């Protein structure tokens, strides 16, 4: 990212479960603070902490609540079925979902009957068994109303690949939100896509081709094209960027220096890309060498690529990839 883009990113707002943010709002008056969210990513974003259970009037501390299946309908209540708060959580979720349209991401508390994104325990009515198939009632409303919003759970953010992917999607989505604040034109859309070509290539080659084909169409108005484009982009970025896909992307980028690098320099870069592909070095090793060559031989097209700097380098998110 260039300096102007990083300046624009100062406006990033991320919704977050209040307990993950360190607030003592859980049923036992405790919290589940995330060091990464608070101490690392928190240096670059503004959080909007939300606890839907407290927001609908539940006290701290409070009796536990769980998801219970009754006649194939999910209810959220105390284990004995009393104190049903399903509708209250749903309505509050719809209210926050409207506000979340201005967020660039959301971090939920895993396994929570209100905030869990997936694998929430759903108990049978008798309380004798459960299956981990639920989605938090509050989280479900946020995600349903904002299908493109980058969302993740605190627990999954401990995985280096998922963590880097989430933060990159947040920055990409914020760039789109910034672009969308002004009237859209075909030129702006093409310029935006140019920045993301190698990013998309590293995630999904099919989407890489399809997005290019979409922008070449002459039968769509720009608003429809933009809507289809950002849906395709954010869907592609959810795909896992594997070592094989990254290596393919890095090799394409290396081709831009074919006329400038000496045979020894080409061999060095090829060797680092291959070592990365084999899992011997992390992604930042070949990327660092590419950035070094880019400083020696500036190329405007590469310098604008989101792929090379998708988030602040200080976060060191690619050191473990």
C-alpha angles and dihedrals in degrees: 000000000000123000094264092052091049089050090053089050089064084083094064114130121187126190113226137181104258093230090056087051089058101261117141097235103121122116090267094044091256133118138221102220119192113216092202094050096044106032103028114024088028089072090068107034140048115236128214103203115207132179107186093191093057090040092060091052106268112146130238113265100027142161113280120262129205142180112264126187113224115177089339092306120116117232128181114215144118115302091263091055096253125124097035109198100169097114093041092054091046094050092047089049091054090050094051091042088068091052091044090066084082093050122095094209145350131223115201133194110254122241093008115141087225104032108024114119095204145347094039112163114255113195127206116245093258091054093232099117145010143200125209097231103109135111121210110260094228094043091049092059093049093050095042093054094041107037094165096048111113105243131180142162126244093239095051090051088073086074109089095216094047091044094053092044093052095049092046090051090050092054093044092050091048090054089053092048089052092050091048093057088079129053109285121240132182089245093055091048092051091048091050092050091050089062092053103044096104093038091057091044090057091054109033127001092192091056089046090061096039095052090051090050091048093056091049093059118110098190098073129081114234095252092055091044092050092050092050091044098054090044090053093044097049091044090052093049090058088064114098114259102221128198089255093053092045091049091052090050093047090051090053090051091048088060090069089068097048093113097043107042123083119236089258093051091048090051091049093052093044089050093052092048089050092048089052091049089053092050095248097120134022124255095259091067098069090033091056091053091048091051089049091055090045090058090051094045108026116208117184094207093055095040091063094050113122088206093072095052112014095156140005110305089222090072088066090208094154095052091087100039 
